[in-house]
């Protein structure tokens, strides 16, 4: 395997998409439109309920979504994490290969993490996530040579939920710091910040080169509801910070004083699933291509606007080709 631009470490969750009726959600006792963690027994119960229903599969998870989008845009990427010794793992690895992501997934006895996505007639998505063997990612699974050779190491706040995963990431971060690999941390979830705020503040101030957060996550992390103030505070602790503020756009800052307010691109939002993961991919794409921070922010907003106009958290190959062509033509330079 050759050197990659971005090396991601995250939870590989295979999305299992099923079309359902609203009354079936009620029968299962599920809250329509919600995302909830479920144990293996509950996950099996839901899949058994829909055992005769047609299903489609996609490689999901926050970090994997970002890696797939980057690969779709033409950047070499790799994904590290843990899958089970089951049929879903084979499907997941095959889908990654189809999208051009180099797989460095470890195999553990047990079940691959899944996100059962139940799609209602109005396209509302109800998600039931079971982590499976994902939390077993541990320091000995880190491929340090690959981290050292990458331009960027990327991970999200979800990896701090087990001691094993946290220690693995700290080990990978140490390798990155020793070898000039830029460390990129996507906070990813406000509830993760509430669980690990002190750890995240230490992480940002001592180990991270680029930090990404949305307005709510940044507010919890540094105490400022105004994203303009929050992004400056984060940038003073890390090297570069980006704070997403929904329809208001996003704000970028660096510790040496660079500032940019990025307007949002007009989009007919259909499904916001994966918008943050796609924003991260666009931002990293811009940085890797040598764009200024402001340009990288506009690229990120552009691709995030494109993803919310479709169902699902990833572009199809055709959509990725169209998006890449637009980037190469610099269609992202003007907000519409």
Kinemage of the C-alpha trace (Angstrom):
@kinemage 1
@onewidth
@group {chain A} dominant
@subgroup {mainchain}
@vectorlist {calphas} color= white
{ca unk a 1} P 0.000 0.000 0.000
{ca unk a 2} L 1.264 3.430 -0.905
{ca unk a 3} L 1.438 6.558 1.200
{ca unk a 4} L -1.929 8.211 1.833
{ca unk a 5} L -2.880 11.846 2.209
{ca unk a 6} L -5.274 11.140 5.093
{ca unk a 7} L -5.166 8.219 7.514
{ca unk a 8} L -8.431 7.790 9.402
{ca unk a 9} L -9.001 5.832 12.598
{ca unk a 10} L -12.644 5.334 13.505
{ca unk a 11} L -15.624 3.087 14.078
{ca unk a 12} L -16.528 1.146 10.898
{ca unk a 13} L -20.302 0.844 11.041
{ca unk a 14} L -22.071 -0.713 8.115
{ca unk a 15} L -25.295 1.096 7.289
{ca unk a 16} L -28.127 -1.375 6.728
{ca unk a 17} L -30.896 0.588 4.984
{ca unk a 18} L -34.457 -0.736 5.112
{ca unk a 19} L -37.640 0.901 3.808
{ca unk a 20} L -40.328 0.678 6.481
{ca unk a 21} L -43.827 1.879 7.346
{ca unk a 22} L -44.515 4.219 10.248
{ca unk a 23} L -46.709 1.651 11.998
{ca unk a 24} L -43.756 -0.779 12.017
{ca unk a 25} L -41.652 1.735 13.933
{ca unk a 26} L -44.500 1.979 16.428
{ca unk a 27} L -44.697 -1.814 16.726
{ca unk a 28} L -40.982 -1.907 17.492
{ca unk a 29} L -41.287 0.884 20.058
{ca unk a 30} L -38.905 3.171 18.150
{ca unk a 31} L -39.046 6.962 18.137
{ca unk a 32} L -39.284 8.062 14.522
{ca unk a 33} L -36.334 10.171 13.374
{ca unk a 34} L -34.201 9.450 16.434
{ca unk a 35} L -30.737 7.898 16.651
{ca unk a 36} L -30.209 5.473 19.486
{ca unk a 37} L -27.548 3.031 20.590
{ca unk a 38} L -28.850 -0.518 20.891
{ca unk a 39} L -27.277 -3.704 22.200
{ca unk a 40} L -26.738 -6.795 20.067
{ca unk a 41} L -29.942 -8.455 21.259
{ca unk a 42} L -32.070 -5.435 20.343
{ca unk a 43} L -30.296 -5.089 17.009
{ca unk a 44} L -30.974 -8.736 16.205
{ca unk a 45} L -34.623 -8.243 17.120
{ca unk a 46} L -34.977 -5.324 14.685
{ca unk a 47} L -33.207 -7.152 11.849
{ca unk a 48} L -35.306 -10.255 12.456
{ca unk a 49} L -38.459 -8.135 12.220
{ca unk a 50} L -37.391 -7.054 8.721
{ca unk a 51} L -35.718 -10.327 7.704
{ca unk a 52} L -37.751 -10.624 4.485
{ca unk a 53} L -37.386 -6.956 3.525
{ca unk a 54} L -34.951 -5.884 0.811
{ca unk a 55} L -31.875 -4.184 2.257
{ca unk a 56} L -29.012 -2.102 0.914
{ca unk a 57} L -25.595 -1.683 2.492
{ca unk a 58} L -23.073 1.148 2.688
{ca unk a 59} L -19.837 1.615 4.649
{ca unk a 60} L -20.788 4.098 7.370
{ca unk a 61} L -19.559 5.667 10.573
{ca unk a 62} L -18.423 9.284 11.043
{ca unk a 63} L -14.724 8.880 10.248
{ca unk a 64} L -15.363 6.314 7.474
{ca unk a 65} L -17.820 8.730 5.814
{ca unk a 66} L -15.069 11.342 5.664
{ca unk a 67} L -12.539 8.868 4.266
{ca unk a 68} L -14.973 7.646 1.591
{ca unk a 69} L -15.746 11.210 0.507
{ca unk a 70} L -12.053 12.117 0.318
{ca unk a 71} L -11.317 9.022 -1.755
{ca unk a 72} L -14.297 9.832 -3.993
{ca unk a 73} L -12.767 13.272 -4.584
{ca unk a 74} L -9.493 11.682 -5.621
{ca unk a 75} L -7.332 11.812 -2.494
{ca unk a 76} L -5.612 8.601 -1.317
{ca unk a 77} L -7.021 7.614 2.069
{ca unk a 78} L -6.909 4.676 4.450
{ca unk a 79} L -9.224 3.544 7.241
{ca unk a 80} L -8.229 1.725 10.408
{ca unk a 81} L -10.691 0.213 12.874
{ca unk a 82} L -12.165 -3.141 13.906
{ca unk a 83} L -14.788 -5.288 12.179
{ca unk a 84} L -16.198 -8.663 13.155
{ca unk a 85} L -15.702 -12.089 11.630
{ca unk a 86} L -19.080 -12.041 9.901
{ca unk a 87} L -20.624 -11.515 6.467
{ca unk a 88} L -21.166 -7.803 7.109
{ca unk a 89} L -17.420 -7.311 7.495
{ca unk a 90} L -16.855 -8.749 4.018
{ca unk a 91} L -19.523 -6.436 2.600
{ca unk a 92} L -17.984 -3.454 4.390
{ca unk a 93} L -14.458 -4.138 3.137
{ca unk a 94} L -15.689 -4.688 -0.417
{ca unk a 95} L -17.609 -1.393 -0.380
{ca unk a 96} L -14.530 0.450 0.904
{ca unk a 97} L -12.477 -1.009 -1.937
{ca unk a 98} L -15.117 0.034 -4.462
{ca unk a 99} L -14.863 3.604 -3.197
{ca unk a 100} L -11.060 3.612 -3.309
{ca unk a 101} L -10.340 3.616 0.420
{ca unk a 102} L -7.380 1.487 1.510
{ca unk a 103} L -8.653 -0.868 4.218
{ca unk a 104} L -6.499 -1.451 7.282
{ca unk a 105} L -9.327 -2.914 9.305
{ca unk a 106} L -8.557 -5.473 11.980
{ca unk a 107} L -10.802 -8.486 12.505
{ca unk a 108} L -12.116 -9.458 15.923
{ca unk a 109} L -14.343 -12.399 16.809
{ca unk a 110} L -17.852 -11.021 17.067
{ca unk a 111} L -20.247 -8.806 15.157
{ca unk a 112} L -19.384 -5.896 12.895
{ca unk a 113} L -20.809 -2.593 14.107
{ca unk a 114} L -24.016 -1.685 12.330
{ca unk a 115} L -26.304 1.276 11.966
{ca unk a 116} L -29.754 0.005 11.068
{ca unk a 117} L -31.283 2.870 9.095
{ca unk a 118} L -35.082 2.606 8.861
{ca unk a 119} L -36.389 4.874 6.096
{ca unk a 120} L -40.032 5.959 6.398
{ca unk a 121} L -42.263 6.852 3.420
{ca unk a 122} L -41.555 10.573 4.034
{ca unk a 123} L -37.797 9.788 3.906
{ca unk a 124} L -37.363 10.351 7.647
{ca unk a 125} L -34.563 8.171 8.973
{ca unk a 126} L -34.678 6.303 12.269
{ca unk a 127} L -31.250 4.927 13.196
{ca unk a 128} L -30.414 2.120 15.587
{ca unk a 129} L -26.669 1.780 16.107
{ca unk a 130} L -24.860 -1.096 17.715
{ca unk a 131} L -21.088 -0.765 17.997
{ca unk a 132} L -20.354 -4.489 17.861
{ca unk a 133} L -16.593 -5.090 18.079
{ca unk a 134} L -15.641 -1.462 17.308
{ca unk a 135} L -14.687 -0.634 20.937
{ca unk a 136} L -12.006 -3.364 20.908
{ca unk a 137} L -9.651 -1.144 18.864
{ca unk a 138} L -6.487 -1.025 20.971
{ca unk a 139} L -2.928 0.384 20.833
{ca unk a 140} L -1.420 -2.779 19.349
{ca unk a 141} L -3.716 -2.411 16.335
{ca unk a 142} L -2.208 0.944 15.334
{ca unk a 143} L -0.007 0.646 12.216
{ca unk a 144} L 2.537 3.290 13.173
{ca unk a 145} L 4.466 3.254 9.905
{ca unk a 146} L 1.325 4.165 8.004
{ca unk a 147} L 0.467 6.986 10.410
{ca unk a 148} L 4.019 8.314 10.115
{ca unk a 149} L 3.867 8.377 6.313
{ca unk a 150} L 0.473 10.111 6.047
{ca unk a 151} L 0.054 13.862 5.647
{ca unk a 152} L -2.895 13.911 8.054
{ca unk a 153} L -4.194 11.702 10.877
{ca unk a 154} L -7.972 12.112 11.260
{ca unk a 155} L -10.276 10.922 14.047
{ca unk a 156} L -13.450 11.952 15.876
{ca unk a 157} L -14.597 12.377 19.454
{ca unk a 158} L -16.475 9.086 19.354
{ca unk a 159} L -13.145 7.305 19.853
{ca unk a 160} L -12.893 8.574 23.440
{ca unk a 161} L -15.774 6.434 24.694
{ca unk a 162} L -13.591 3.467 25.677
{ca unk a 163} L -10.218 3.454 27.382
{ca unk a 164} L -8.871 1.031 24.765
{ca unk a 165} L -9.782 3.297 21.843
{ca unk a 166} L -8.573 6.409 23.611
{ca unk a 167} L -5.183 4.861 24.363
{ca unk a 168} L -4.890 3.663 20.779
{ca unk a 169} L -5.508 7.180 19.467
{ca unk a 170} L -3.035 8.711 21.917
{ca unk a 171} L -0.446 6.226 20.650
{ca unk a 172} L -1.199 7.125 17.027
{ca unk a 173} L -1.101 10.844 17.846
{ca unk a 174} L 2.344 10.472 19.426
{ca unk a 175} L 3.599 8.837 16.229
{ca unk a 176} L 2.035 11.589 14.133
{ca unk a 177} L 3.656 14.325 16.221
{ca unk a 178} L 7.054 12.661 15.982
{ca unk a 179} L 6.864 12.401 12.194
{ca unk a 180} L 5.291 15.651 11.055
{ca unk a 181} L 1.858 14.179 10.350
{ca unk a 182} L -0.812 16.820 10.971
{ca unk a 183} L -3.343 15.771 13.632
{ca unk a 184} L -6.980 16.570 12.767
{ca unk a 185} L -9.681 16.177 15.422
{ca unk a 186} L -13.382 16.387 14.544
{ca unk a 187} L -15.336 16.775 17.778
{ca unk a 188} L -18.309 15.160 15.977
{ca unk a 189} L -21.000 15.111 18.667
{ca unk a 190} L -22.125 17.469 21.478
{ca unk a 191} L -22.877 14.549 23.779
{ca unk a 192} L -19.288 13.334 23.328
{ca unk a 193} L -18.079 16.784 24.447
{ca unk a 194} L -20.289 16.611 27.529
{ca unk a 195} L -18.812 13.219 28.387
{ca unk a 196} L -15.181 14.119 27.739
{ca unk a 197} L -14.854 17.907 27.899
{ca unk a 198} L -11.667 18.019 30.007
{ca unk a 199} L -9.989 15.361 27.875
{ca unk a 200} L -10.955 17.192 24.690
{ca unk a 201} L -9.598 20.508 25.967
{ca unk a 202} L -6.290 18.850 26.792
{ca unk a 203} L -6.276 17.133 23.426
{ca unk a 204} L -6.876 20.376 21.530
{ca unk a 205} L -4.317 22.410 23.464
{ca unk a 206} L -1.524 19.817 23.522
{ca unk a 207} L -1.870 17.438 20.564
{ca unk a 208} L -4.047 18.791 17.746
{ca unk a 209} L -3.146 20.848 14.668
{ca unk a 210} L -6.665 21.219 13.241
{ca unk a 211} L -9.925 21.045 15.211
{ca unk a 212} L -13.418 20.919 13.690
{ca unk a 213} L -16.633 21.481 15.647
{ca unk a 214} L -20.160 22.692 15.153
{ca unk a 215} L -21.573 25.633 17.074
{ca unk a 216} L -23.085 23.525 19.867
{ca unk a 217} L -19.935 21.455 20.338
{ca unk a 218} L -17.725 24.550 20.420
{ca unk a 219} L -20.068 26.223 22.921
{ca unk a 220} L -19.837 23.291 25.317
{ca unk a 221} L -16.093 23.021 24.807
{ca unk a 222} L -14.985 26.637 25.298
{ca unk a 223} L -18.062 28.373 26.693
{ca unk a 224} L -18.796 30.809 23.866
{ca unk a 225} L -22.154 30.619 22.081
{ca unk a 226} L -20.946 33.076 19.432
{ca unk a 227} L -19.112 30.904 16.865
{ca unk a 228} L -16.831 33.862 15.990
{ca unk a 229} L -15.491 33.946 19.539
{ca unk a 230} L -15.451 30.180 19.891
{ca unk a 231} L -13.373 29.620 16.751
{ca unk a 232} L -10.755 32.158 17.882
{ca unk a 233} L -10.500 30.502 21.290
{ca unk a 234} L -10.094 27.063 19.721
{ca unk a 235} L -7.502 28.360 17.249
{ca unk a 236} L -5.458 29.830 20.089
{ca unk a 237} L -5.258 26.358 21.594
{ca unk a 238} L -4.816 24.352 18.404
{ca unk a 239} L -3.204 25.561 15.184
{ca unk a 240} L -6.328 25.866 13.053
{ca unk a 241} L -10.026 25.732 13.968
{ca unk a 242} L -13.265 25.592 12.012
{ca unk a 243} L -16.680 26.065 13.624
{ca unk a 244} L -19.802 25.203 11.620
{ca unk a 245} L -22.923 27.285 12.217
{ca unk a 246} L -25.526 25.681 9.972
{ca unk a 247} L -27.269 28.071 7.584
{ca unk a 248} L -25.012 30.880 8.802
{ca unk a 249} L -22.043 29.131 7.224
{ca unk a 250} L -18.817 28.508 9.115
{ca unk a 251} L -15.920 30.365 10.702
{ca unk a 252} L -12.225 29.600 10.319
{ca unk a 253} L -9.308 30.872 12.392
{ca unk a 254} L -5.626 30.120 12.900
{ca unk a 255} L -3.373 30.789 15.862
{ca unk a 256} L -1.357 33.303 13.831
{ca unk a 257} L -4.367 35.546 13.305
{ca unk a 258} L -5.901 34.411 10.025
{ca unk a 259} L -9.704 34.715 10.060
{ca unk a 260} L -12.427 33.839 7.555
{ca unk a 261} L -16.242 33.908 7.693
{ca unk a 262} L -17.601 31.458 5.145
{ca unk a 263} L -21.159 31.962 3.864
{ca unk a 264} L -23.313 28.916 3.400
{ca unk a 265} L -24.104 27.688 -0.091
{ca unk a 266} L -27.742 27.529 -1.095
{ca unk a 267} L -29.024 23.967 -0.913
{ca unk a 268} L -32.381 22.229 -1.125
{ca unk a 269} L -31.826 20.057 1.921
{ca unk a 270} L -33.224 16.547 1.676
{ca unk a 271} L -31.115 14.711 4.259
{ca unk a 272} L -28.540 16.303 6.564
{ca unk a 273} L -27.051 12.935 7.557
{ca unk a 274} L -23.296 13.119 7.120
{ca unk a 275} L -23.132 16.872 6.446
{ca unk a 276} L -20.493 17.372 9.132
{ca unk a 277} L -18.458 14.389 7.908
{ca unk a 278} L -18.575 15.794 4.376
{ca unk a 279} L -17.588 19.279 5.570
{ca unk a 280} L -14.516 17.731 7.196
{ca unk a 281} L -13.653 15.970 3.942
{ca unk a 282} L -13.976 19.212 1.979
{ca unk a 283} L -11.800 21.096 4.447
{ca unk a 284} L -9.074 18.438 4.350
{ca unk a 285} L -9.312 18.306 0.554
{ca unk a 286} L -8.663 22.039 0.440
{ca unk a 287} L -5.724 21.875 2.844
{ca unk a 288} L -4.157 18.973 0.949
{ca unk a 289} L -4.529 20.887 -2.328
{ca unk a 290} L -2.703 23.880 -0.861
{ca unk a 291} L -5.740 26.147 -0.525
{ca unk a 292} L -5.809 29.026 1.950
{ca unk a 293} L -7.894 28.506 5.083
{ca unk a 294} L -10.684 30.623 3.612
{ca unk a 295} L -10.642 28.659 0.370
{ca unk a 296} L -10.625 25.361 2.275
{ca unk a 297} L -13.643 26.562 4.237
{ca unk a 298} L -15.526 27.458 1.058
{ca unk a 299} L -14.719 24.080 -0.469
{ca unk a 300} L -15.999 22.418 2.718
{ca unk a 301} L -19.237 24.415 2.627
{ca unk a 302} L -19.685 23.657 -1.060
{ca unk a 303} L -19.400 19.871 -0.741
{ca unk a 304} L -21.515 19.835 2.445
{ca unk a 305} L -24.248 21.729 0.574
{ca unk a 306} L -24.137 19.153 -2.203
{ca unk a 307} L -24.445 16.181 0.173
{ca unk a 308} L -27.555 17.474 1.962
{ca unk a 309} L -29.387 17.643 -1.379
{ca unk a 310} L -29.420 13.840 -1.603
{ca unk a 311} L -30.321 10.859 0.534
{ca unk a 312} L -27.428 9.319 2.433
{ca unk a 313} L -24.097 10.433 3.829
{ca unk a 314} L -21.944 9.677 0.764
{ca unk a 315} L -21.866 10.644 -2.899
{ca unk a 316} L -22.421 8.042 -5.567
{ca unk a 317} L -19.469 7.663 -7.932
{ca unk a 318} L -21.269 9.793 -10.532
{ca unk a 319} L -22.060 12.495 -7.975
{ca unk a 320} L -18.464 12.436 -6.747
{ca unk a 321} L -17.209 12.923 -10.311
{ca unk a 322} L -19.541 15.899 -10.757
{ca unk a 323} L -18.430 17.397 -7.449
{ca unk a 324} L -14.748 16.883 -8.227
{ca unk a 325} L -15.203 18.526 -11.621
{ca unk a 326} L -16.896 21.493 -9.942
{ca unk a 327} L -13.997 21.797 -7.496
{ca unk a 328} L -11.468 21.693 -10.310
{ca unk a 329} L -13.449 24.414 -12.107
{ca unk a 330} L -13.555 26.371 -8.840
{ca unk a 331} L -17.342 26.492 -8.792
{ca unk a 332} L -17.071 26.754 -5.010
{ca unk a 333} L -15.585 30.270 -5.125
{ca unk a 334} L -18.999 31.955 -5.325
{ca unk a 335} L -21.856 31.339 -2.909
{ca unk a 336} L -25.248 31.244 -4.626
